[in-house]
Amino acid sequence: MRRRPPIKYATPAVILIVILLAMVLPASAGEHPPRSGYGPAQDVEFEIRSQSFESHYPDGMTFSIEAYSPAGDIVSAKLFYRYSPTAGHSVRLDVEPGQHEIVFEWDPTMGSIPAWLSVEYWWQLTDEAGNVYETEHYFAEYEDHTREWNRLESEDIIVFWFGMPDEVGQYVIDAMAAQRETYQAAFCQPLRFIPRAILYPDRESYMEWQVGLDAGHVIGTTRDDWGATVQVVSGNDYYDLAYGTVLHEVAHLYQMEVAGGLGVSWFVEGNATFFEISQQYDYEHRVRAL
């Protein structure tokens, strides 16, 4: 039976947290649009005949582009990709004379990631005359085609799950909506991205994407460079997963995005615990222990 969420009130400690956060908020930097072309002939327009992205989860993904320059052969290419606006990656690729199709194979040994991360990517191409062309930004997802997932979206979060009841997604949507104003009041600004909650039903499926990693007994991880929290349900407690764990982990995303982290463990965890509606333990005792 669904439990009634307890009502929480701001305490002096919570007010202190809000004040400290306000003191460390960075000014938001403007986004710079990509340059389409520059070099010896700035008006050179490269021809992009095709570009594609293929997901092979959990074994990697393929980026490809077919491009031409009117000023000569393309001699080098650089692929930029990222999973959220907070951090990016790039790889430089050599191009053989006369080669027009450029392919990059990403595999999990380059940095294991879970299913359903958003992938933003773009190419920077250089021809033999020294002209540089940057493509538009493309968007895809690291899709898992090996099983049937559920997906639900709101203005607060995008949630993915499989092997669990249908109501799990709605629990997460409702929990995030219930805490929307609390996040805004505490952190003073929204995230630059819609966070993702990627929920696995067991450790076996959770571990399948962690190539070469020893996660011990860990059943969840949250990364700002993914813009996501990835969790395993514990004991079929779907309500606590949504109204406790996800809310706690999204708070960590806010901490990293807005304040660059909060330093000491007791403050980081105490702050994140404040956003839980369902608390299955004595959080004051836990903070004091930390």
Rosetta silent file (secondary structure, phi, psi, omega in degrees, C-alpha in Angstrom):
SEQUENCE: MRRRPPIKYATPAVILIVILLAMVLPASAGEHPPRSGYGPAQDVEFEIRSQSFESHYPDGMTFSIEAYSPAGDIVSAKLFYRYSPTAGHSVRLDVEPGQHEIVFEWDPTMGSIPAWLSVEYWWQLTDEAGNVYETEHYFAEYEDHTREWNRLESEDIIVFWFGMPDEVGQYVIDAMAAQRETYQAAFCQPLRFIPRAILYPDRESYMEWQVGLDAGHVIGTTRDDWGATVQVVSGNDYYDLAYGTVLHEVAHLYQMEVAGGLGVSWFVEGNATFFEISQQYDYEHRVRAL
SCORE:     score description
SCORE:     0.000 S_00000001
   1 L     0.000  138.411 -178.203    0.000    0.000    0.000 S_00000001
   2 L   -71.098  130.690 -178.532    1.308    3.434   -0.886 S_00000001
   3 L   -88.139  151.956  176.659    2.395    5.402    2.167 S_00000001
   4 L   -76.343  124.469  179.710    1.609    9.027    2.832 S_00000001
   5 L   -63.409  133.405  178.301    4.812   11.100    2.449 S_00000001
   6 L   -67.701  149.956  177.596    5.747   12.756    5.764 S_00000001
   7 L   -85.513  134.692 -179.257    5.694   16.550    5.916 S_00000001
   8 L  -119.516  143.688 -179.982    9.116   18.140    6.469 S_00000001
   9 L  -119.063  150.694  178.947    9.883   21.594    7.738 S_00000001
  10 L   -71.099  130.594  176.886   13.021   23.666    7.349 S_00000001
  11 L  -103.603  167.913  176.378   15.235   23.578   10.422 S_00000001
  12 H   -54.444  -35.248  179.179   18.028   26.027   11.322 S_00000001
  13 H   -64.818  -40.110  178.684   20.512   23.505    9.926 S_00000001
  14 H   -65.591  -42.542  178.781   18.664   23.422    6.597 S_00000001
  15 H   -60.171  -40.348  177.142   18.557   27.214    6.448 S_00000001
  16 H   -60.995  -41.529  178.885   22.328   27.244    7.040 S_00000001
  17 H   -59.036  -46.184 -179.276   22.780   24.805    4.160 S_00000001
  18 H   -60.871  -43.159 -179.595   20.797   27.078    1.829 S_00000001
  19 H   -63.488  -44.779 -179.847   22.852   30.127    2.861 S_00000001
  20 H   -63.166  -39.481  177.768   26.151   28.297    2.352 S_00000001
  21 H   -62.313  -43.567 -178.783   25.047   27.092   -1.069 S_00000001
  22 H   -60.695  -29.960 -178.118   24.086   30.615   -2.114 S_00000001
  23 H   -73.988  -24.333 -174.987   27.588   31.786   -1.179 S_00000001
  24 H  -109.168    7.477 -179.231   29.315   29.280   -3.483 S_00000001
  25 L   -67.205  127.360  177.939   27.051   29.386   -6.538 S_00000001
  26 L   -80.995  155.518  173.196   29.103   30.090   -9.651 S_00000001
  27 L   -71.211  138.403 -178.642   27.980   32.534  -12.328 S_00000001
  28 L   -75.104  135.396 -179.351   26.605   30.622  -15.294 S_00000001
  29 L   -89.699  145.518  179.839   28.784   30.758  -18.382 S_00000001
  30 L   -73.546  148.376  177.253   27.297   31.450  -21.770 S_00000001
  31 L   -86.492  132.626  179.881   27.223   28.719  -24.382 S_00000001
  32 L   -98.866  125.414  179.548   29.247   29.490  -27.521 S_00000001
  33 L   -66.690  147.876 -178.928   27.774   28.225  -30.809 S_00000001
  34 L   -67.677  147.082  173.865   30.134   26.079  -32.886 S_00000001
  35 L   -79.519  136.707 -177.945   31.982   27.679  -35.791 S_00000001
  36 L   -82.426  -34.385 -178.896   30.975   26.162  -39.097 S_00000001
  37 E  -163.281  140.415  176.312   34.188   26.917  -40.983 S_00000001
  38 E  -159.601  160.331 -177.111   37.445   28.795  -40.595 S_00000001
  39 L   136.645 -158.330 -178.963   40.979   28.736  -42.019 S_00000001
  40 L   -54.739  -36.758  178.653   42.624   30.042  -45.217 S_00000001
  41 L  -125.939   93.973 -171.215   39.236   30.177  -46.978 S_00000001
  42 L   -68.333  -16.874 -178.653   36.579   30.844  -44.370 S_00000001
  43 L   -92.244    6.901  177.795   33.723   30.517  -46.826 S_00000001
  44 L   -66.348  126.371 -179.537   34.584   26.909  -47.703 S_00000001
  45 L  -110.898  109.061  177.828   31.495   24.805  -47.091 S_00000001
  46 L   -68.004  150.228  177.035   32.206   21.139  -46.506 S_00000001
  47 E  -102.473  119.278  176.683   29.631   18.681  -47.819 S_00000001
  48 E   -99.836  105.037 -176.336   28.314   16.232  -45.250 S_00000001
  49 E   -82.010  -31.125  177.064   26.728   13.429  -47.228 S_00000001
  50 E  -163.041  155.165  171.619   25.860   11.256  -44.248 S_00000001
  51 E  -150.839  149.066 -177.132   26.469   10.810  -40.556 S_00000001
  52 E  -152.666  161.651  175.373   25.285    8.110  -38.210 S_00000001
  53 E  -137.582  132.749  177.141   25.382    6.736  -34.686 S_00000001
  54 E  -128.160  132.360  177.032   24.823    3.106  -33.738 S_00000001
  55 E   -97.789  132.077  177.935   24.416    1.735  -30.214 S_00000001
  56 L  -122.373   31.465 -176.127   25.691   -1.770  -29.477 S_00000001
  57 L   -45.328  135.858    2.828   25.034   -1.746  -25.717 S_00000001
  58 L   -92.605   18.828 -171.214   26.696   -3.101  -23.651 S_00000001
  59 L   -99.872    5.363  176.457   29.538   -3.479  -26.138 S_00000001
  60 L   124.284 -165.366 -178.042   29.971    0.096  -27.339 S_00000001
  61 E  -154.099  158.773 -176.765   28.852    2.427  -30.095 S_00000001
  62 E  -122.262  128.150  173.252   29.870    3.536  -33.579 S_00000001
  63 E  -109.653  136.996  177.737   30.141    7.101  -34.870 S_00000001
  64 E  -147.352  153.554  178.199   30.563    7.694  -38.609 S_00000001
  65 E  -150.651  143.941  173.423   30.512   10.548  -41.088 S_00000001
  66 E  -117.090  118.341 -172.033   30.989   10.893  -44.844 S_00000001
  67 E  -139.796  154.169  179.487   32.335   14.325  -45.764 S_00000001
  68 E  -137.915  147.192  173.681   33.941   16.215  -48.673 S_00000001
  69 L  -121.677  135.418  178.066   35.774   19.531  -48.999 S_00000001
  70 L   -70.679  -10.638 -176.832   35.949   21.492  -52.272 S_00000001
  71 L   -98.232    3.992  178.745   39.476   22.611  -51.312 S_00000001
  72 L   136.891 -177.311 -178.154   41.024   19.140  -51.179 S_00000001
  73 L   -64.257  149.564  170.431   41.170   15.913  -49.230 S_00000001
  74 E   -80.065  129.148 -174.359   40.199   15.787  -45.596 S_00000001
  75 E  -109.468  -19.233  176.887   43.381   14.989  -43.664 S_00000001
  76 E  -153.458  156.272  179.510   42.206   14.839  -40.063 S_00000001
  77 E  -141.536  146.581  176.226   39.035   14.565  -38.032 S_00000001
  78 E  -130.658  128.534  178.328   38.200   15.126  -34.405 S_00000001
  79 E  -103.963  127.835  173.734   35.094   13.724  -32.738 S_00000001
  80 E  -107.769  136.748  176.956   33.664   15.491  -29.692 S_00000001
  81 E  -149.814  150.946  178.215   31.096   13.701  -27.546 S_00000001
  82 E  -155.699  160.780 -176.612   29.503   14.116  -24.130 S_00000001
  83 E  -105.720  -10.615  174.225   26.709   12.687  -22.008 S_00000001
  84 E  -160.974  169.365 -179.119   25.616   15.953  -20.336 S_00000001
  85 L   -69.248   -3.006 -172.161   26.610   19.629  -20.564 S_00000001
  86 L   -87.148  -23.265 -177.076   29.023   19.269  -17.638 S_00000001
  87 E  -156.794  151.045 -178.160   31.912   17.354  -19.231 S_00000001
  88 E  -137.308  170.114  179.469   33.073   16.206  -22.632 S_00000001
  89 E  -134.041  158.669  176.545   35.471   13.883  -24.410 S_00000001
  90 E  -149.761  154.675  177.349   37.270   14.066  -27.724 S_00000001
  91 E  -143.179  133.461  179.082   39.318   11.808  -29.970 S_00000001
  92 E   -96.758  133.832 -176.499   41.506   12.775  -32.950 S_00000001
  93 E  -120.521  133.933  173.559   41.428   10.467  -35.967 S_00000001
  94 E   -78.864  147.256 -178.527   43.900   10.252  -38.840 S_00000001
  95 L  -124.342  129.147  179.282   42.394   10.191  -42.329 S_00000001
  96 L   -73.494  151.907  177.106   44.003    8.458  -45.305 S_00000001
  97 L   -54.647  131.131  178.998   44.365   10.361  -48.626 S_00000001
  98 L    80.734   -0.957 -179.722   41.105   10.185  -50.551 S_00000001
  99 L   -81.481  130.743 -179.202   39.198    8.822  -47.555 S_00000001
 100 L  -115.965  -27.893  177.895   35.755   10.336  -47.128 S_00000001
 101 E   -95.489  122.221 -177.039   34.038    7.990  -44.690 S_00000001
 102 E  -116.154  130.696 -174.137   35.420    8.351  -41.164 S_00000001
 103 E  -129.817  136.841  173.186   34.456    5.873  -38.447 S_00000001
 104 E  -126.066  125.609  178.190   35.146    5.787  -34.724 S_00000001
 105 E  -101.797  112.285  175.542   34.397    2.689  -32.666 S_00000001
 106 E   -92.162  131.661  176.899   33.884    3.444  -28.965 S_00000001
 107 L  -125.641  160.603 -171.691   34.158    0.439  -26.666 S_00000001
 108 H   -61.298  -18.079  177.474   33.510    0.086  -22.925 S_00000001
 109 H   -67.948  -13.734  178.202   37.225   -0.100  -22.082 S_00000001
 110 H   -84.771   -1.575  179.904   37.297    3.641  -22.815 S_00000001
 111 L   140.503   92.037 -173.680   34.991    4.301  -19.860 S_00000001
 112 L   -57.175  134.258  178.480   32.117    2.011  -18.938 S_00000001
 113 L  -135.529  151.898  179.635   28.711    3.673  -19.090 S_00000001
 114 L   -78.031  173.571  174.752   25.156    2.407  -18.459 S_00000001
 115 L   -68.058  156.548  167.484   22.378    2.173  -20.994 S_00000001
 116 L    72.658   17.738  168.306   20.248    5.144  -21.959 S_00000001
 117 L   -71.492  147.255  173.253   22.684    7.978  -21.472 S_00000001
 118 E   -78.082  134.508 -179.630   22.074   10.867  -23.832 S_00000001
 119 E  -117.125  116.097  172.617   24.946   11.256  -26.309 S_00000001
 120 E  -104.576  131.940 -176.953   25.634   14.665  -27.842 S_00000001
 121 E  -149.378  156.713  177.032   28.365   14.644  -30.502 S_00000001
 122 E  -157.058  161.786 -175.503   29.841   16.673  -33.331 S_00000001
 123 E  -115.439  148.254  170.988   32.785   16.507  -35.738 S_00000001
 124 E  -123.265  120.217 -173.981   35.633   18.883  -36.564 S_00000001
 125 E  -116.448  142.898  178.915   37.193   18.235  -39.978 S_00000001
 126 E  -126.662  130.780  178.377   40.368   19.680  -41.530 S_00000001
 127 E   -97.414  174.677 -173.740   41.228   19.575  -45.232 S_00000001
 128 L   -68.761  -16.873  175.932   44.673   19.641  -46.853 S_00000001
 129 L   -85.279   -3.648  178.845   44.400   23.392  -47.463 S_00000001
 130 L    93.958    3.646  177.016   44.051   23.971  -43.733 S_00000001
 131 L   -74.141  139.957 -179.665   40.349   24.758  -43.694 S_00000001
 132 E  -118.194  133.194 -179.284   38.522   23.576  -40.588 S_00000001
 133 E  -127.705  132.043  177.412   34.834   22.729  -40.534 S_00000001
 134 E  -113.411  126.953 -176.439   32.732   21.967  -37.463 S_00000001
 135 L   -75.988  171.715  169.340   29.444   20.160  -37.956 S_00000001
 136 L   -66.215  167.577  178.227   26.190   20.804  -36.192 S_00000001
 137 L   -87.291  131.815  178.296   25.602   18.965  -32.910 S_00000001
 138 E  -107.448  156.074 -176.995   23.876   15.612  -33.202 S_00000001
 139 E  -131.929  138.962  179.052   21.967   13.799  -30.443 S_00000001
 140 E  -150.577 -174.580  175.800   21.429   10.104  -29.782 S_00000001
 141 E  -136.264  148.284  177.027   21.065    7.627  -26.906 S_00000001
 142 L   -81.959   78.624 -170.829   23.100    4.638  -25.832 S_00000001
 143 L   -74.329  143.804  173.049   20.143    2.347  -26.393 S_00000001
 144 L  -100.095  108.764 -179.310   19.851   -1.160  -24.992 S_00000001
 145 L   -94.128    3.872 -174.631   18.335   -3.327  -27.736 S_00000001
 146 L   -87.167  -11.778 -178.817   18.764   -6.546  -25.760 S_00000001
 147 L  -153.048  169.282 -178.685   15.638   -6.157  -23.626 S_00000001
 148 L   -94.560  115.457  179.366   12.402   -4.191  -23.402 S_00000001
 149 L  -100.819  155.816  169.180   12.713   -1.047  -21.288 S_00000001
 150 E  -102.402  153.022 -178.014   10.059    1.342  -20.062 S_00000001
 151 E  -144.155  137.123  177.838   10.545    5.101  -20.339 S_00000001
 152 E  -144.319  138.347 -176.044    8.705    8.045  -18.804 S_00000001
 153 E  -126.802  149.426  171.517    9.545   11.743  -19.037 S_00000001
 154 L  -145.649 -177.612  177.584    8.567   14.916  -17.218 S_00000001
 155 L   -70.636  -13.753 -175.717    9.989   18.404  -16.855 S_00000001
 156 L   -99.878  -30.355 -171.083   11.949   17.144  -13.829 S_00000001
 157 L  -164.308  156.392  169.705   13.434   13.814  -14.898 S_00000001
 158 E  -116.995  125.085 -175.154   13.620   11.065  -17.525 S_00000001
 159 E  -119.402  136.945  178.697   13.283    7.604  -16.013 S_00000001
 160 E  -124.233  138.680  177.301   14.126    4.212  -17.568 S_00000001
 161 E  -158.875  156.812  172.897   13.382    0.820  -16.002 S_00000001
 162 L  -149.535  161.147  177.917   12.751   -2.816  -16.852 S_00000001
 163 L    67.039   17.677  179.287   11.920   -5.943  -14.890 S_00000001
 164 L  -136.134  163.132 -178.261    9.898   -3.888  -12.401 S_00000001
 165 L   -60.105  156.019 -178.763    6.221   -2.923  -12.141 S_00000001
 166 L   -59.639  -32.547 -174.207    4.839   -0.229  -14.433 S_00000001
 167 H   -71.686  -10.743 -179.634    4.153    2.134  -11.534 S_00000001
 168 H   -57.282  -45.458 -179.375    7.880    2.510  -10.748 S_00000001
 169 H   -61.652  -41.522 -179.800    8.270    5.188  -13.400 S_00000001
 170 H   -69.102  -34.345  174.456    5.281    7.148  -12.160 S_00000001
 171 H   -55.965  -47.473 -178.310    6.593    6.946   -8.594 S_00000001
 172 H   -64.201  -44.753  179.386    9.798    8.666   -9.753 S_00000001
 173 H   -59.416  -46.695 -177.928    7.912   11.297  -11.765 S_00000001
 174 H   -66.502  -40.499 -179.777    5.629   12.084   -8.813 S_00000001
 175 H   -63.029  -44.303 -179.981    8.488   12.175   -6.296 S_00000001
 176 H   -65.743  -37.900  177.846   10.490   14.631   -8.400 S_00000001
 177 H   -64.683  -38.712 -178.943    7.443   16.833   -8.919 S_00000001
 178 H   -64.992  -29.604 -177.235    6.802   16.866   -5.172 S_00000001
 179 L  -103.216    6.308 -176.806   10.336   18.125   -4.482 S_00000001
 180 H   -54.913  -50.502 -177.279   10.645   20.528   -7.433 S_00000001
 181 H   -68.663  -30.192  178.572   10.158   23.671   -5.364 S_00000001
 182 H   -67.685  -44.144  175.369   12.447   22.368   -2.617 S_00000001
 183 H   -58.591  -45.298 -177.026   15.315   21.848   -5.074 S_00000001
 184 H   -64.158  -41.545 -179.205   14.738   25.316   -6.512 S_00000001
 185 H   -66.701  -37.908 -175.386   14.640   26.963   -3.080 S_00000001
 186 H   -78.480  -39.106 -173.269   17.793   25.209   -1.895 S_00000001
 187 H  -105.862   -7.382  170.175   19.965   25.505   -5.002 S_00000001
 188 L    69.917   -5.405  177.126   18.569   28.758   -6.456 S_00000001
 189 L  -158.297  153.024  179.966   18.782   27.597  -10.071 S_00000001
 190 L   -78.398  166.307  170.674   17.734   24.580  -12.136 S_00000001
 191 L   -66.569  154.121  177.055   20.056   22.009  -13.616 S_00000001
 192 L   -77.245   -5.518 -177.419   21.276   22.723  -17.148 S_00000001
 193 L  -141.516  160.695  172.726   19.934   19.330  -18.187 S_00000001
 194 L   -85.269  118.028 -177.478   17.030   17.062  -17.355 S_00000001
 195 L   -65.661  158.442  178.913   18.524   14.340  -15.126 S_00000001
 196 E  -118.150  138.043  172.319   18.069   10.674  -15.933 S_00000001
 197 E  -113.506  114.420 -177.103   17.232    7.866  -13.529 S_00000001
 198 E  -111.414  111.673 -167.485   18.282    4.512  -15.013 S_00000001
 199 E  -112.331  121.878  178.966   16.928    1.707  -12.847 S_00000001
 200 E  -104.074  144.731 -176.386   18.111   -1.903  -12.981 S_00000001
 201 L   -82.608  -14.643 -177.068   16.188   -4.733  -11.268 S_00000001
 202 L  -157.173  165.239 -178.357   19.247   -6.719  -10.106 S_00000001
 203 H   -69.068  -29.240 -179.250   23.021   -6.571   -9.729 S_00000001
 204 H   -60.560  -48.710  179.525   23.616   -8.955  -12.623 S_00000001
 205 H   -71.971  -32.730  177.973   22.162   -6.548  -15.176 S_00000001
 206 H   -63.825  -36.334 -176.400   23.680   -3.577  -13.338 S_00000001
 207 H   -82.620  -12.058 -172.370   27.162   -5.100  -13.612 S_00000001
 208 L   -65.880  -24.029 -179.378   26.959   -6.023  -17.306 S_00000001
 209 L   -96.094   -6.263 -176.306   28.111   -2.565  -18.462 S_00000001
 210 L   -92.978   72.044 -174.839   30.893   -2.165  -15.866 S_00000001
 211 L   -67.742  125.180  176.881   33.672   -3.736  -17.889 S_00000001
 212 L    71.379   10.613 -178.327   36.789   -4.424  -15.850 S_00000001
 213 L  -106.609  142.229  174.060   35.358   -2.738  -12.746 S_00000001
 214 L  -106.517  100.188 -175.364   35.030   -4.235   -9.299 S_00000001
 215 L   -87.331    1.948  179.950   31.969   -2.538   -7.821 S_00000001
 216 L    57.263 -125.537  179.386   32.033   -4.622   -4.643 S_00000001
 217 L  -104.323   14.309 -178.854   28.600   -4.407   -3.060 S_00000001
 218 L   -65.406  135.940  178.952   27.716   -1.057   -4.645 S_00000001
 219 L  -123.179   24.848  176.770   24.172   -0.974   -6.044 S_00000001
 220 E  -179.447  154.685  176.714   24.156    2.513   -7.512 S_00000001
 221 E  -151.388  148.367  179.938   26.211    5.378   -8.843 S_00000001
 222 E  -131.750  129.519 -176.831   25.560    8.998   -9.736 S_00000001
 223 E  -134.096  130.363  178.071   27.752   11.024  -12.085 S_00000001
 224 L   -71.852  -28.690  178.191   27.397   14.646  -13.133 S_00000001
 225 L   -74.458   -9.193  169.661   29.307   13.959  -16.377 S_00000001
 226 L   -97.737  -22.545 -172.704   26.508   11.504  -17.193 S_00000001
 227 L    65.100   32.976 -171.179   23.737   13.754  -15.929 S_00000001
 228 E  -152.105  156.924  166.687   22.265   10.591  -14.439 S_00000001
 229 E  -117.396  137.596 -178.618   21.849    8.326  -11.471 S_00000001
 230 E  -121.295  122.219 -171.090   21.965    4.555  -12.032 S_00000001
 231 E  -136.334  152.881  171.783   20.430    2.395   -9.311 S_00000001
 232 E  -107.521  133.640  178.100   19.480   -1.171   -8.439 S_00000001
 233 L   -66.457  140.021 -179.092   16.219   -1.670   -6.569 S_00000001
 234 L  -110.150  117.881  175.731   16.781   -3.036   -3.069 S_00000001
 235 L    61.773   29.776  179.782   14.339   -5.607   -1.718 S_00000001
 236 L    57.737   24.376  178.090   11.589   -4.676   -4.171 S_00000001
 237 L   -89.933   79.877 -174.575   10.993   -1.440   -2.258 S_00000001
 238 H   -69.125  -32.426  179.118    9.984    0.571   -5.303 S_00000001
 239 H   -64.343  -47.004  179.899    8.463    3.393   -3.265 S_00000001
 240 H   -66.896  -33.909  176.150   11.699    3.993   -1.365 S_00000001
 241 H   -56.406  -44.335 -177.360   13.659    3.732   -4.628 S_00000001
 242 H   -81.296  -51.274 -171.999   11.658    6.660   -6.025 S_00000001
 243 H   -86.398   -6.544  177.248   10.844    8.743   -2.948 S_00000001
 244 H  -118.483  -71.777 -171.933   14.153    8.103   -1.209 S_00000001
 245 H   -61.309  -51.455 -176.408   17.074    7.008   -3.361 S_00000001
 246 H   -62.417  -44.078  179.401   16.334    8.927   -6.575 S_00000001
 247 H   -61.320  -41.734  177.722   15.574   12.171   -4.745 S_00000001
 248 H   -60.955  -47.079 -175.759   18.797   11.807   -2.727 S_00000001
 249 H   -71.145  -35.733  175.420   20.899   11.134   -5.811 S_00000001
 250 H   -63.206  -34.149  175.169   19.408   13.982   -7.843 S_00000001
 251 H   -60.367  -37.426  176.437   20.427   16.254   -4.968 S_00000001
 252 H   -63.411  -37.526  176.473   24.009   15.101   -5.545 S_00000001
 253 H   -61.993  -42.051  176.071   23.664   16.149   -9.199 S_00000001
 254 H   -61.932  -43.809 -179.553   22.568   19.584   -8.028 S_00000001
 255 H   -57.560  -45.978 -177.696   25.512   19.746   -5.625 S_00000001
 256 H   -71.512  -38.730 -177.819   28.002   18.965   -8.376 S_00000001
 257 H   -73.843  -47.260 -171.003   26.338   21.156  -11.014 S_00000001
 258 H   -88.535  -39.734 -173.359   25.512   24.220   -8.955 S_00000001
 259 H  -114.476    1.128 -179.730   28.129   24.238   -6.207 S_00000001
 260 L    66.858   28.761 -174.125   30.926   22.087   -7.622 S_00000001
 261 L    91.103  163.261 -175.391   30.503   19.655   -4.739 S_00000001
 262 L  -122.705   12.736  174.182   30.141   20.529   -1.076 S_00000001
 263 L    84.979 -117.343 -168.799   33.347   19.205    0.458 S_00000001
 264 L   -65.490  148.656 -172.140   33.102   17.087    3.575 S_00000001
 265 H   -60.589  -43.508 -175.715   31.119   13.859    3.519 S_00000001
 266 H   -62.441  -34.645 -179.632   28.741   14.626    6.392 S_00000001
 267 H   -75.536  -42.167  178.675   27.602   17.837    4.704 S_00000001
 268 H   -59.453  -50.084 -176.718   27.281   16.273    1.244 S_00000001
 269 H   -74.344  -36.208  177.730   25.222   13.341    2.522 S_00000001
 270 H   -64.304  -41.507  177.961   23.250   15.368    5.046 S_00000001
 271 H   -63.330  -46.053 -178.653   22.247   17.853    2.402 S_00000001
 272 H   -65.922  -36.363 -179.800   21.196   15.117   -0.051 S_00000001
 273 H   -65.551  -30.570  179.160   19.257   13.252    2.653 S_00000001
 274 H   -56.225  -30.384 -175.759   17.207   16.373    3.350 S_00000001
 275 L   -83.683   -8.091  177.723   15.523   15.951   -0.070 S_00000001
 276 L   -70.863  133.538  172.037   14.345   12.394    0.647 S_00000001
 277 L   -88.185  -40.924  175.841   10.624   12.080    1.280 S_00000001
 278 L  -100.967  113.679  179.950   10.939    8.415    2.272 S_00000001
 279 L  -116.484  116.830 -173.553   13.732    7.980    4.819 S_00000001
 280 L   -95.471   11.228 -177.970   14.405    4.419    5.875 S_00000001
 281 L  -153.101  170.304  178.358   17.013    5.226    8.513 S_00000001
 282 L   -79.648   96.255 -173.518   17.942    7.737   11.199 S_00000001
 283 H   -70.791  -29.509  177.096   19.585   10.347    8.988 S_00000001
 284 H   -66.432  -39.998  177.057   20.705   12.560   11.886 S_00000001
 285 H   -62.408  -40.922 -178.571   22.522    9.588   13.405 S_00000001
 286 H   -64.964  -43.238  179.785   24.125    8.834   10.034 S_00000001
 287 H   -63.699  -41.886  178.963   25.319   12.414    9.595 S_00000001
 288 H   -63.185  -36.371  177.475   26.754   12.473   13.113 S_00000001
 289 H   -66.326  -39.014  178.429   28.586    9.218   12.371 S_00000001
 290 L   -65.460    0.000    0.000   30.012   10.718    9.178 S_00000001
